[in-house]
Amino acid sequence: MQKQLLKAIIDKELQEIDEEMATLDNSDISTVIDFHTRHGIKDAQERQENNEPTELEFPYAISDELKKAMNTDMLELEVSLQLYYRSCYFGTAEEQMRYRHAILAMRT
């Protein structure tokens, strides 16, 4: 009896998961990109407003003092990169170039 009950529960749970997965359009990557970029931009802007540490990775052997000194610039870069990435999928060519040029201008 226990084996039959366990089998029934497993079958039911798997069926529910299969039905849920069948209703999702997993082939549309733009939906995933849209979600991640919207949240990525929002998160980066919040870190920038609160002067929290950037999530961009520094090369190894960079001192904490240097990371702190660069944090404001890195946060600006992080926001710009998120906006550029989003424009690559959903923006115009003009927007893409504007964000790219802004990022390149940060190098000087």
LUMMAR-700013 format. One record per atom (N, C-alpha, C, O): x, y, z; residue in three letters. Coordinates in steps of 0.001 Angstrom, whole numbers, plus 524288, in hexadecimal, padded with zeros to 5 digits. Layout:
XYZala;...
***
This chain:
803377FB5D80000met;800008000080000met;80369804EB80000met;802458089F7FD26met;8079E805038032Fgln;80AEC8099D80378gln;80D9C80AB17FE3Egln;80E2280F2F7FC9Dgln;80F4B806827FBA7lys;811D38072D7F69Flys;80E148097B7F2A5lys;80F9D80CD07EF89lys;8093F807C67F2B2gln;80560809CC7EF0Agln;8044580F957F021gln;803C9812B37EC80gln;803E0810FC7F520leu;802F3816677F69Dleu;80796819D47F501leu;806E181E157F2E0leu;80C3E817F37F609leu;810E781AD97F48Cleu;8111181BA07EEA3leu;8123781FE77ECC3leu;80FEC8177D7EBBBlys;80FDC817D27E609lys;80BD881BD57E444lys;80CF881EF47E0C9lys;8074481BD47E688ala;8031D81F7D7E50Eala;804BD825217E623ala;803BF8289D7E2FAala;8073D825FE7EAA0ile;808FB82B4B7EC0Bile;80D3B82D1E7E83Bile;80D17831877E653ile;810EF829B87E72Bile;8152382B117E384ile;812E682C477DE27ile;81448830367DBC1ile;80F6E828E47DC45asp;80D11829BB7D723asp;80A1782EE17D6EFasp;80A73831B87D312asp;8072F8301A7DB02lys;8042D834F07DB37lys;807C4839B17DB25lys;806D683D647D837lys;80BD78399C7DE56glu;80F7383E017DEABglu;8125683ECB7D97Cglu;812EE843317D7A4glu;8141683A867D733leu;816C283AE97D229leu;8131B83CE87CDE6leu;814B383FF67CA8Bleu;80E4E83B347CE09gln;80A7F83D057CA36gln;809A1842EE7CABCgln;80958845AE7C6CDgln;80937844E07CF8Aglu;8087F84A807D060glu;80D3284D987CE64glu;80C95851B07CBF2glu;811C984BA67CF72ile;8167D84E557CD9Cile;816B284E3D7C7A8ile;817D7852357C533ile;81597849B97C559asp;815A0849487BFA6asp;811AC84CFB7BD2Basp;812D484F727B935asp;80D0F84D647BF71glu;80915850F57BD63glu;80ADC856A57BDC7glu;80A06859B37BA28glu;80D48858107C21Dglu;80F3285D5D7C2C9glu;8137B85E937BED4glu;81385862C97BC83glu;8170C85AF37BE0Dmet;81B4D85BCC7BA54met;8194185C1C7B4C0met;81B6B85EF57B189met;815238593B7B395ala;812EA8594B7AE53ala;8105985E877AD19ala;80FF185FFD7A889ala;80EA2861597B10Fthr;80C12866607B025thr;80FF886ACD7AF96thr;80E8486F0A7ADD8thr;814E8869F27B106leu;818E986DFB7B087leu;81B5786DBB7AB21leu;81C19869857A8F1leu;81C8B8724C7A904asp;81F37872827A400asp;82500873157A509asp;82707877717A536asp;827A486EC97A5B7asn;82D3986ED47A6FCasn;830A18703E7A24Fasn;8354F871257A2F1asn;82E698707379DB3ser;83187871BB79919ser;832578779579885ser;835978793C79562ser;82F7F87ABD79B70asp;82FD68806979AE1asp;833CB882A279EB8asp;8326B883F77A321asp;8389D8830879D17ile;83CD7884E87A07Bile;83C3B88AAF7A1ADile;83E3388C887A5A8ile;8398788D9579E4Dser;839038933479F3Aser;836038944E7A440ser;836F28984E7A6C1ser;8327A890E67A5C4thr;82F9D891977AAAAthr;8335C891317AF49thr;83308894417B2FAthr;836D788D7B7AF10val;83AB888CC47B338val;83E65891797B35Dval;83F8C893907B789val;840348931A7AECDile;843B28979C7AE7Bile;840F889C707B095ile;8434C89F767B383ile;83C1589D317AF20asp;839168A1B87B0F8asp;838C58A1C17B6EAasp;839B68A5C77B960asp;8377989D5C7B931phe;8370289CF97BEDEphe;83C3789E397C182phe;83C6D8A1677C51Cphe;8406089BB97BFB9his;8457589C637C247his;847A48A1E17C195his;84A008A4047C530his;846E28A42A7BD0Athr;849008A96A7BC4Athr;845E78AD787BF5Fthr;848308B1147C194thr;840BE8ACED7BF8Carg;83DAC8B0A47C2B0arg;83F568B0757C864arg;8400E8B4857CADEarg;83FEF8ABD17CA6Fhis;841848AB4C7CFE8his;847438ACBF7D0A7his;848B28AEFD7D4A8his;84A818AB7C7CCDDgly;850068ACE07CD33gly;850CF8B2C27CD4Cgly;853FB8B4C27D04Fgly;84DEE8B5857CA03ile;84E408BB3C7C9EDile;84C5F8BD787CF16ile;84EE88C0DB7D160ile;847F18BB917D0E2lys;845C28BD807D5D6lys;849898BC827DA58lys;84A7C8BFFF7DD83lys;84BAC8B7D67DAA6asp;84F518B6847DEDDasp;854388B9E17DEA3asp;8560C8BBCC7E2A6asp;856568BA957D9F9ala;85B148BDB97D96Bala;85A078C36B7DADCala;85D4B8C5EE7DD56ala;855838C5767D955gln;8542B8CAD57DAA8gln;853688CB807E08Agln;854E08CF847E2BDgln;851208C7977E312glu;850758C7D67E8C6glu;855C18C7BE7EB83glu;8569C8CA9E7EF44glu;8594A8C4707E9A1arg;85E908C4537EBE5arg;861418C98F7EB13arg;8640C8CB747EE80arg;860698CBDD7E68Egln;862C58D0EA7E561gln;860998D5257E905gln;863948D8447EB24gln;85B788D5427E9BFglu;859038D9217ED31glu;85ADA8D8967F2D2glu;85B828DC7A7F592glu;85BAB8D3CB7F481asn;85D368D2C37F9EBasn;8631E8D2407FA97asn;865008D11F7FEDEasn;865FF8D3137F663asn;86BB08D28F7F661asn;86D6E8CD547F8B7asn;8710F8CD127FBDBasn;86AC08C9397F717glu;86C208C3F47F8C3glu;8704C8C1C97F51Aglu;871138C3EC7F0DEglu;872EF8BDB67F693pro;876FC8BB7F7F335pro;874CE8B9987EDF8pro;870778B78D7EDABpro;877DD8BA4D7E9F5thr;876698B8717E4C6thr;876708B2827E49Ethr;878F88AFF87E7D3thr;873A68B05A7E0ECglu;873D18AAB67E020glu;877738A93E7DBA7glu;878248A4A27DA78glu;879C68AD2F7D92Bleu;87DA38AC057D523leu;882758A9A77D7B1leu;883F98AB287DC00leu;884D08A5F77D501glu;8895E8A34B7D731glu;88E588A64C7D5FEglu;88F288A82A7D1A3glu;891968A6B47D9E3phe;896C18A9007D949phe;89AA38A4A07D836phe;899B88A0287D9BBphe;89EFD8A5DC7D598pro;8A31D8A1E47D516pro;8A52C8A06A7DA7Epro;8A4748A3487DE49pro;8A7B189BFF7DAC3tyr;8A9ED89A3B7DFB9tyr;8AE2589DFC7E192tyr;8B0718A0DE7DE7Btyr;8AF1989DE57E694ala;8B3498A0E17E924ala;8B2578A6C07E919ala;8B6108A9C97E962ala;8AD768A8647E8C0ile;8AC268ADF07E92Dile;8AAC28AEFA7EEE3ile;8A7968AC317F130ile;8AD1F8B2F47F11Cser;8AC408B4117F6A5ser;8A6B58B60E7F797ser;8A4388B8437F41Dser;8A4DD8B53C7FC4Fasp;89FAC8B7237FDC6asp;89F688BD137FD7Dasp;89B548BF427FC2Basp;8A3AC8BFAC7FEB4glu;8A3D08C5627FE82glu;8A2F08C7507F8EEglu;8A00A8CB0B7F809glu;8A5758C4BE7F53Cleu;8A4D08C63C7EFC1leu;89F448C50E7EDECleu;89CF88C8257EB0Aleu;89D1F8C0AD7EF8Blys;897BA8BF5F7EE28lys;893FD8C3847F033lys;8906B8C5247ED6Clys;894CA8C53C7F50Dlys;8916B8C9497F752lys;892078CE637F464lys;88E2F8D11B7F369lys;896D38CFB57F2FDala;897D18D49A7F033ala;895508D4977EAC7ala;893BB8D8B17E8D3ala;894F58D0187E867met;892CE8CFA37E321met;88CFF8CE7F7E30Fmet;88AA68CE5F7DEDDmet;88AA18CDAB7E789asn;885448CBC67E7C2asn;881678CF4D7E4E9asn;87E038CD567E21Fasn;881D08D4657E587thr;87E228D7F37E2F8thr;87E638D7537DD0Fthr;87A5B8D6F57DA77thr;883188D7347DAF4asp;883BC8D67D7D54Easp;881D28D11B7D395asp;87F628D0907CF79asp;882EE8CD357D6B3met;8814E8C7E57D556met;87B5E8C7587D56Emet;879248C4867D23Cmet;878CD8CA077D915leu;8731C8C9E57D93Dleu;870CD8CC8F7D46Dleu;86CF58CAB47D237leu;873228D0DB7D2D8glu;871598D38A7CE17glu;8720A8CFF67C95Bglu;86E9E8CFA57C5FDglu;876748CD4F7C926leu;877778C9A37C4E9leu;873978C5227C509leu;871968C3847C0F9leu;8728D8C3257C9A0glu;86EED8BEC17CA2Cglu;8698D8C0297C810glu;867318BD147C539glu;867948C4C97C96Cval;8627C8C68D7C77Eval;862B58C7207C18Fval;85F2C8C5657BECCval;866D78C9887BFA5ser;8675E8CA5D7BA01ser;867A88C5377B705ser;865548C4B57B2D7ser;86A798C16C7B91Eleu;86AD08BC547B699leu;865788B9A67B65Aleu;864178B73F7B26Cleu;8628B8BA187BA90gln;85D4A8B7CB7BA9Bgln;859CE8BA607B67Egln;856F18B7BA7B3AEgln;85A158BF867B62Fleu;856ED8C25D7B255leu;858A48C0F97ACC6leu;855638C0537A94Bleu;85DAD8C08A7ABFFtyr;85FA78BF107A6D2tyr;85DE48B9927A55Atyr;85C118B8AD7A0FFtyr;85E6F8B5F27A8F3tyr;85CE38B0897A7F8tyr;8571B8B04B7A680tyr;855998AD897A2DCtyr;853EC8B3307A95Carg;84E538B33E7A834arg;84D548B5927A2CFarg;84A0E8B39979FE3arg;8501F8B9BD7A179ser;84F498BC3A79C65ser;850E68B8A2797E6ser;84ED38B90C79395ser;854948B522798EAcys;856308B170794DDcys;851B68ADD179350cys;8517A8AC0A78EDAcys;84E3E8ACBD796DDtyr;849CC8A95F795C0tyr;844E98AC6A79444tyr;841FB8AAC9790D1tyr;844078B0CE796D7phe;83EF98B3687964Dphe;83F4E8B90379462phe;83B478BB7679373phe;843FD8BB15793C7gly;844928C08179248gly;845938C13278C80gly;846058BD6F78989gly;845EA8C60978B06thr;847358C75D785A4thr;84D268C74A78505thr;8500C8C723788DAthr;84EDA8C76778032ala;854788C7A477F24ala;856C38CC9D78173ala;85B2E8CC9978359ala;853CD8D0D67814Dglu;855958D5D078386glu;856608D55E7896Aglu;85A418D74C78B7Fglu;852B88D2D778C18glu;8534B8D209791C5glu;858138CEB6792F7glu;85B0C8CFE079690glu;858C88CA9E78FF8gln;85D4D8C732790C9gln;8625E8CA4079047gln;865D78C9CA79392gln;862C88CD5578C36met;8678A8D06278B57met;8684B8D47978FA3met;86CB08D55F79160met;864148D6EE79156arg;864748DAE279578arg;8668A8D87F79A7Earg;86A0C8DAB179CF0arg;864698D40079C12tyr;866438D16D7A0D7tyr;86BD78CF807A038tyr;86F018CFE87A3D1tyr;86D048CD6779BA2arg;8724F8CB7479AB9arg;876438CFE979B05arg;87A5E8CF6679D78arg;875018D43B79888his;8788D8D8BE798A4his;879268DAD479E35his;87D6F8DC5979FC6his;874EB8DAE87A12Dala;8753B8DCB77A69Bala;878D98D9347A9CEala;87BE18DB117AD0Aala;8787B8D4247A8D9ile;87BDF8D0707AB9Dile;8818A8D1337A9F7ile;8850E8D1527AD3Eile;882638D1B57A4EBleu;887B98D28C7A2FEleu;889F38D7B67A502leu;88EA48D81C7A5FDleu;886A88DB9A7A5A0ala;888738E0AA7A79Eala;88A458E0407AD43ala;88D788E3697AEF8ala;888568DC7C7B02Amet;88A048DBBD7B594met;88FA78D9ED7B5EBmet;892158DA4C7BA0Dmet;891BB8D7FD7B1A5arg;8971F8D6047B19Aarg;89B158DA6D7B1EBarg;89F7F8D9987B3A2arg;899908DF137B04Bthr;89D528E3747B01Ethr;89D098E6D27B4F4thr;89FED8EAA47B569thr;
***
